[in-house]
Amino acid sequence: MVRIDSHQHFWRYDATRHSWITDEMRALRRDFLPEDLRPELNANRIDATVVVQVEHSEDETHFLLKLAERDPTIAGVVGWVDLRAPDLPQRLEYFSQFEKLRGFRHIVQSEPDDRFLLRDDFCRGISLLREFGFTYDILIYARQLPAAVTFVERFPDQRFVIDHIAKPAIAVREIHDWARSMRAIAANPNVFCKLSGLITEADWNNWTADVFGPYLDVVFDAFGADRLLFGSDWPVCLLAGSYDRVHQLIAGYLNSKPAAEQLNIFGEKAARFYGLRVDHGLTAH
């Protein structure tokens, strides 16, 4: 079984384009490229990855696709396209030529409107993705979950995945409202969830594995092993811990689970959700 990291990032750092990297996150103000990640993948026996956008830019989508052409460990790309654009059908037709482009994401967590996902123009764009076989990654904060529940219910045939378990406020141990909404969104069988981004929602300097147990319990109970995907969120995770610590956090939690469930979460379901074809670290469509 090929092991897949369903969520990581690459960039060539530019202060203007990456203005989201604040002073608090200054450790990320440098290039992060496949050669930087490869030792981490080897050390943790990860064969392939899905690289995910961080900019609202088609240029970045092309940058990631070029990296994927050269590096067989990049099994898929989640890029960006303006889902509200009048010419979206033409843009999706254009992007459908790139075999490793598996889906799109919009950084909804940064939108001032907590109900952004329900905007008519955005929903029109989402309604076109299935025709071209594209997935959609939902990047939100916990407070945006109620709108996300309504959103996914509108598109029962579209494949969705929630990034970073919808970013609950782990640092202050808030869980109840988030848990209720996560169970509601998980009731939709077309919605998956990434076990990613947890440590950066905790106290960066003082977290321990037991802090995450209640949150992992909720998503495991709500989604089951059939709809959960491991993701490192590298290099963003480096703000709070190494790739190895992220991997060990999830592996440790799953240690008591059946081997088949562990295989699902560490590769099988990422391959199925994104439609990846992977073989012993070599990827192709």
Secondary structure, 3 states (H helix, E strand, C coil): CCCEEEEECCECCCCCCCCCCCHHHHHHCCCECHHHHHHHHHHCCCCEEEEECCCCCHHHHHHHHHHHHHCCCEEEEEECCCCCCCCHHHHHHHHCCCCCEEEEEECHHHCCCCCHHHCHHHHHHHHHHHHHCCEEEECCCHHHHHHHHHHHHCCCCCCEEEHHHHCCCHHHCCCHHHHHHHHHHHCCCCEEEEECCCHHHCCCCCCCHHHHHHHHHHHHHHHCHHHEEECCCECHHHHCCCHHHHHHHHHHHHCCCCHHHHHHHHHHHHHHHHCCCEECCEECC
